[in-house]
Amino acid sequence: MWGSMERIGDDVDDSFLSVKARENKMNSKNICIIGGGSRAWAITFMKDLSLAPEASGRITLYDINAQSARNNVAVGTRIFERNNAAGKFEIVAEDNLDKALEGADLVIISIEPGATSCRYGDLVLPQEYGILQTVGDTTGPGGIFRARRALPLFFEFGRAVQKNCPHAWVINYTNPMTLCTGALYRAFPDIKALGCCHEVFHTQHYLAELVAQWFGVPTPDRREIHVDITGVNHFTFATKATWRGHDLMPGLREIAAHTSTFSDLTIKAQERIREEKWFDNDKLVALDLLRTTGALGAAGDRHLAEFVPWYRADEKELWKLGVVRTPYEWRVSQAAEKREKVFTDDDLMATPSDEEGVDIMRSLMGERTLRTNINVPNQGQVSYLKKGHIVESNGFISQDSIEPIMSSDPPLAVQSLVRHVADVQEMTLDAVWREDDELLFSAFILDPLVRLPLEKARELFGRMKEASALTY
């Protein structure tokens, strides 16, 4: 499945395959969606799939909440009918994981590990100890305890894939992305899995807007922006960025060098809180990382800020950068709204989303070649991290193949920061695999955000073990 890491180039045009060849490769594919009861991601995937004229086959929805999966059968059927693709996919729900995976060609995993109430322990308890988390699902105390809930499920998924569809490709969307994808490989070393995240897409959109300003052209498609990325998911850095051969890094460094770039955004942050715009950001953390480390942060500010302690001395420091924390109470209310959502026909009309799940599927099935960011085991594409660790870099996806692209080495400051994060991730994965909470505590106290006296750290760890335990 793995090819050369030296390959560099653009997307291959679809015309190299005949229409008949494409049909043979794409038709009658069996897709299993683990987390198929989702009222957000699963719906988006099926809408995108309805726009792929050559795709057909069977979609099996599996969810720990079996009724949610059964409800989505009706919604999915309406999606294909509404978008003139009726009958192209048979959509079924399956309550048994083994039966859901049997004979699958592609497996999508997008789950919430546990009830939303589990996140009280992830988000609220650390705040009592002065640890501020903007997201709390990837790193920090919240990320570690979310991993403690999620990884046993992913060990189970990996073993079930090995048993029922060992040749299937698996795309994981669940956070913590690095650890969940690593858990699949820990359970089934020969699995063909990748993690897919859209944070780099947002960076490409930001750079596309700058291209329009700098060159006086219409805003280009984000796919025209090529970034050389390196790191681990949500703590990813761009060392190079180009558009049609134009180097964008000098312009970015000029922006980062201006003190006016970092004007106080406290008023703007407070407006975001009032308007519940939790996901908006101004790229100031990304640009400050460029200014201080020499490489542009290539994820959203709310993720980047969680990997280093100096942005979160207190909430006012976050507000100055325009960053706000997503509150636990909002997450609870959103989960309830999604469960109760009733879709109108207009809701189910498909327009291409910015997600790449269907494009990845088309590429793996041989219809095209796609160049994109991927989370896969390190085979040397990120030189400064351990082999086998799940890393984020660019890669080519083509028929039954992923070819990682060698990343440029970032400055030493970035390497040092990312290595520390990767070491904590590795300890976390080992601890959950061994069911060793003492080793997990070692990872916990070494996390960059946990700057507590040992006694206080043990107290928080114990409280989080109870409050963040897996429940539904």
Secondary structure, DSSP 4 states (H G I P E B T S, - for coil): -B--S-----PBPGGGS-HHHHHHHHSSEEEEEETTT-SSHHHHHHHHHHT-TT--EEEEEE-SSHHHHHHHHHHHHHHHHHTT-TTSEEEEE-S-HHHHHTT-SEEEE----S-GGGHIIIIIHHHHTT---SS-SSSHHHHHHHHHHHHHHHHHHHHHHHHH-TT-EEEE-PSSHHHHHHHHHHH-TT-EEEE--SHHHHHHHHHHHHHHHHHTSPPPPGGGEEEEEEEETTEEEEEEEEETTEE-HHHHHHHHH-GGGG---HHHHHHHHHHT-TT---SHHHHHHHHHHSSEE-S-HHHHGGGSGGG-SSHHHHHHTT-----HHHHHHHHHHHHH----TGGG-----S--HHHHHHHHTTS-BEEEEEEEE-SSSSTTS-TTSEEEEEEEEETTEEEEPPPPPPPHHHHHHHHHHHHHHHHHHHHHHHT-HHHHHHHHHHSTT----HHHHHHHHHHHHHHTS---
